[in-house]
Amino acid sequence: MIDELFEQSKLSLEQLDKILISYGPGSFTGLRVGCGVAQSFNLIYKTKCFGISSLKVLASTAYQNELKGKAVSLISLGMGEFAASKFDDKESLLDNKTEEFILQNEELATFLKEHKDFHVITSSENTDMMNILESNNSSFIQPEAKSMFEFINVSDVASSQGDSFIVPNYLSNKDHWK
C-alpha cells in the first residue's frame, strides 16, 4: 500500500521529509498501526513524525466544506463513550489549547442541548448517537487526509512527539481490559 502511494504521488522515499498522522481518538487497531508505521519511518529513514487529533481533522474537513461558525466534533469510542471537542470557528483549529473530553452515553443529549448553537460533526455511525443527533444541527462527514495539510507547518498544533514516538490518543476514562 505504501509503495502504491509513492507511485500515485510520483514521489520517492528520499523526498519524504515528514509524516503527519491522525493519532486519535479512534479505532484502537487503526491508531496503533498508524503510529507504528510513522515511528518505523522515523527509525529507519529519519523522517520526522507529527501527530494531529482526529477531532481536529474531522472539524477541519467540515470547515473546508464551507461550515461556518461553532462546531463540536464527536467520535464514538464504543462502550457508551464519545470523544468530543469544541471549536468556535475555523481559526480555533490552530489553537493548541483545544480541550478534548469524554461524554458518557447518558450525558450526550444534555451536552447537545446546552450547545444548540454548535454544529455537530461526526464520522461515527453509532445508533445511540445518531438517534440523539436526529433532532440537532448535525452533519455526517468522513474525515479527509487533505484536511491535515493546514496543520503541517503549525508547530504548536502538529508538534512532533519526541520526533520518533507518536503516542495513540485513546481518550478513555475506563479500563476496558479488566
Helices and strands as residue ranges (DSSP letters): H 2-9, G 13-15, E 18-24, H 28-45, E 48-53, H 54-64, E 71-78, E 81-87, G 90-94, E 100-104, H 105-114, E 119-122, H 127-133, E 138-140, G 145-151
